[in-house]
Amino acid sequence: MGSDELFKKRRAARKQRRHEYKMPRANSFLIVTEGERTEPLYFRGLQKLIKEKIGGTVDIVERPVIDIYGEGCSTNKLIEVAERIVKDAKIMYQNVWIVFDKDDFEDFNQAVKEGTDRGYNIAWSNQSFEYWLYLHFNYSDSALHRYQWNEKLDELFRQNHLGNGTYQKNYEDIYEMVNLYDGVNTAIKNAKRRMAEFDKGMHKPSEYDPGTTVYQLVEVLKSYLE
């Protein structure tokens, strides 16, 4: 083998090693959501506040990196999508969260287990993310269909003169809307109250209706605002 060809092979190998190695990034978050509208818009609202709070010339805590993807696919498929994003990312995320609902997916419990087994954090809602939004205003332990949660949000948006008076999935400022009267802290308190008796060893997520663990992700992100 000629020296020029050997040099090229070694250079290619070094380049490949550099490409494969990823530096772990402190305070980095990857949030992959099942929904393409409400969920990513909600978390982008929180992301914006974090950037405004921590950005600037004086940083005591390293500004977090928060990447949000709204995918719109089935729960099991979402795990595969998250795997691909993690693999292709230029950094090694310190925190990977996957956000999805039960809705009518039969693979809900399996997706929660599979994601957890792979080391991801799962923020699930049963039946839907709208239940988490409802908790910003009121507590409820009623097992309702996702359409009924939408109807309840319609009523709350009308009463509080939010948006155009009805709940819609494409409000870009949905986080600010539901944070009316300290709604996010209210939602965290209400979700903790509801989930206080949830036991991973005894209960399947699909059996805990309604239920949500979205508060766990929101609490972690909100810590950067305090």
VENFENLIN-V961162 format. One record per helix or strand of 2 or more residues. SS is the DSSP state (H for helix, E for strand). FROM is the first residue (numbers start at 1). LEN is the number of residues. If there is no record, write none. Layout:
SS,FROM,LEN + SS,FROM,LEN
This chain:
H,3,18 + E,24,10 + H,38,17 + E,65,6 + H,75,14 + E,92,10 + H,108,10 + E,121,6 + H,129,6 + H,146,14 + H,174,5 + H,183,13 + H,205,3 + E,211,2 + H,214,12
